[in-house]
Amino acid sequence: MRVKYAAERAKRVRDEGAAQYLELDGDLAGLYEVDPYTPVTERDPIDEDIEVVVLGGGFAGLLSGAYLKKAGIGDVRVIDMAGDFGGVWYWNRFPGIQCDNDAYCYIPMLEELDFLPSKKFADGAEIFGHCQAMGKHFGLYDGAIFSTQVETMRWDDSIKRWRLTTNRGDDIRARFVVMAQGSYNKPKLPGIPGIKEYLDAGGHAFHSARWDYDYTGGDASGGLHKLADKRVALIGTGATGVQLVPHLGRDAKQLFVFQRTPSSVDMRENTPTDPEWAAALQPGWQEERKRNFHNWSPFVGVVFGEPDLVCDFWTELGRNMTARIAASPDPASLGVEEIMAIREEEDYRIMERLRRRVESIVEDPQTAEALKPYYRFMCKRPCSSETYLPAFNLPNVTLVDVAESKGVERLTKKGIIANGVEYEVDCVVFASGFEISTEISRRYAIDVIEGRDGLSLFDSWHDSYQTLHGMTSRGFPNQFHLGFIQGGVSANTTAMFEQQARHIAYIIAEVSKRGATTVEPSQAGQDNWVNTVRELAIDNSAFELSCTPGYYNNEGRGASENNGGFLGHFYSPGFYAFDELIAQWRDKGDLDGLELGH
Ligand code: NDP
């Protein structure tokens, strides 16, 4: 099976790596800069001094705003190019959108806002609603600057502030800036020629993160009635494609699904929230559940003496490994290699089960074979759906396997060429993902980020992140980062954002309390942290380099090359070990490793 996996990987790896993807700028900027949900209204340019600007109004920004407010900082302004809070949940409103992991863990601050999602894998609209509720609860709508794209941000040492310019002609001078743009903020396109030619010839196209309901009809729950006479092409079968296919398949006259790599698709078993379970929840339940999920997730995966509360396809590998280890004659004597061997076997079993699931559902044997995932669990994001695979039995749905040609070849005036065949279509939906492991300057929607003495953040981080705790960087005073950089990594992204938001709010509040105007890591503080992360790093390259390409493994090249890792250079002792480390750092109270300026 290792040989088979390697062959499937080799088919798909492209020499250009992440550079294969097209950026949504220039001729293609219109596919990105459009906001289908909120009309952009005219306003006067803003010319203001602001204490804290939070860039991004998704969960990272909302949590930052929330913790800043809790820390007593009043003048917090969120800026987002979207017309509201929500981040990915604002932009991604495609038919079928739901949370793909346990929403009781994923949606933050459920207890604080006294809210429970109505089902385990909550609908996108419900999560978006919670984002809005967080915005209201923490007073973040006051002064929020929406429908505004920051274009440049430069540290101005003469006023000790960040100067931000935007596409609305603003001149905003911020004492502190919190970079909360998230990892999935910039869509990308397949690296193919002809998109402009197709659009110019009147072909319709949009990215899944800018769904065009005017064209398709319907809404996020489906009912795309305007597609009844349309031939639709879908490029991309990741987590988004898996959610889209059942709707497009049901409603379009013809659907061509262009697949380079199949997702693994397990049972979803989405259940409504049980009122009895909800009524019995005790204070602190969400934090407990999040920790429990993290422990059982593939990030840890061997747990004794604790039930698996989430108990779904994310935690199955952990459950099976734990059971195998527990059943071995002397569990305590097992070394890392033996545990890894058990992991590989259990991983193989899960993936084999999923491959058999495909053939038990999909009637055409050739289509079924193409839909089988031949790679290890977690090489790609695992998906779940009861409606995805059956859609390929519909007479109007055709799977076009483009693995051998490493992707679709090009667009033409009439449609798409794949495997040398032209498929004439009326509409192309790009479910082709986001700028996650591409060159670092592409991942930010902001063109220029310059710290002290014109130092570019993109140059500074080009080869390797340089930070203290993943949140501050020398040469970039008063700038704070959330995301996968050099911190703890959780299977639950919002838990990471919350951890970072809490820490950043503490530092900003302390700087003000101590009468300082600037803060940044000392060279020694930063070097220590970079070295700590490096020294503790676990070499995961064998796994990464065995995986089929995707953003998880920097398109097959492994995380370390060109800073391409999706998870950044994480603190490998673990998410909660990192949590403890920064909590102790805060308790010590001396802002160790940071320099304050007055
Ligand atoms: P992905 O990056 O996961 O998928 C992009 C898809 O486009 C892949 O199938 C890729 O194929 C395909 N592709 C790219 N270029 C080509 C090409 N030239 N020819 C053919 N196919 C091509 O993006 P998604 O939007 O699906 O998901 C991104 C992430 O967003 C997810 O991993 C998940 O973390 C998150 N998400 C979360 C959801 C949730 O419920 N919480 C729902 C949806 C998304 P290949 O795999 O071969 O590269």
Residues whose N, C-alpha, C, O or C-beta is under 5 A from the ligand:
A	BS01	NDP	Q98 C99 D100 P190 G191 I235 G236 T237 G238 A239 T240 G241 F258 R260 T261 R381 K406 G407 V408 A431 S432 G433 F434 P549 G550
